[in-house]
Amino acid sequence: MTAGAAAWGGHPDPPAWGVASAPPELLLALLGLLSIPGARGDCGPPPAMSHSRPSSSSSSFPVGSRVTFSCTGGARRIPGLPDTVECLPGSVWSRLPEPCGRSCSAPARLRFAALSKEDETRNFFPVGTNVSYVCRAGYENTSEISPSSTCLQNLTWSQPAELCRRRSCSAPGALPGGRMGPLTDLQLGARVDVSCEDGYKLVGNNFIWCRLKGNDVEWSELPTCELITCSPPPAISHGRHDGEGVGIFVWNSTVTYSCDSNFQLLGNGSIQCGSGGGWSGAAPQCRGGASPGLRVFSGF
C-alpha cells in the first residue's frame, strides 16, 4: 500500500469522494476545523481597551464587521483618533489605538486672565497637561512669568497664581465749581463721587469710574458744574427793583423793590434767586392811594 493510500484509509490518492461518501473520521475532522473562528472568517471578540468599550457584547464577528468603541469611566475622546475597528480578511481586527483617555475638564475661567490662544482651541487635557494664561485687557503682569495651571492625577486643575493686577488710572482732572470724594483707589473699576459747590448745579453723572479703554484704562467723562442763574426779576408797574442794569443774577442774589411816590408796596419787598434757578416768590405790586411821601414795605 502506498503512503497516499494509507493516508486516505487505503483508497487511491487522491480520493474523488462526495461529502456523503466521505469516511466518518474525515467528516469529524472537517467539522472540527469549522468550529475554529478563524477557519470560517470570524475575528472573535474585539480588542480590549482600558478606557473604552465596544458597542456590541457579541463574541463572534465575521469578516467585514465593524465595531465602534465609546468612552467609559469619565474618560474623554482623544481628538483626531478613530473609534471603530473592522474585521479584516484573515480574521484579524484592524489596528485601533486607544480612542479614549483620562482628561481634565476645560480649564477654569479667571477674572484677571484668559487662556492663551493655543490652549483655547484644545478640548483634551491628559494628566500632566500645562496650560498658560495671558492677562486680560485692563490688567498688567506683575512678573515675567505668565499664570499657568496643570491637570493633576485626580483630574483637577492646580490653582494658577494671580500674577495680573488691575491697571490704575491717573489722578482725575479738576472740576471747576465742584469737588470729588476721597481717592482711595485708582485701579480699574474704582469709583469716585462728584458734587458741586453751592451756587452750582451738576450736569452729568454724580460719579466717575476708572474704565477700560482698549487695553488701558481711563476715567469716565467728568460732569460739569454750571453756575446757577435766574432770569431777570419781573418788572412791576409804578415801581422798580435795585437790580436794574445787572447782567446776571446768580444763586442767592437778592433784589429789593420800591414804588413810585403815592403808591403803596404790597407783597414781599425782596426776592431771592434760589438753587433751582427761580426766584423765591412773586414780585410785589404797587397800589395807588397812599398819602404823598408814604411808602409801606412788607416782607423781609
PENORTA-V102164 format. One line per field, one symbol per residue. ss: DSSP state (a for helix, b for strand, c for the rest). A space follows every 50 residues. Layout:
ss: ???
This chain:
ss: ccaaaaacccccccccccaaaccaaaaaaaaaaaccaaaacbcccccccc cbbbcccccccbcccbbbbbbccccbbccccccbbbbbcccbbccccccb bcccccccccccbbbcaaaacccccccccbbbbbbcccbbbccccccbbb bcccccbccccccbbbcbcccccccccbbbccccccbcccbbbbbbcccb bbbcccbbbbbbbccbbbbccccbbbbcbbccccccccbbbcccccccbb cccbbbbbbcccbbbbcccbbbbcccccbcccccbbbbcccccccccccc
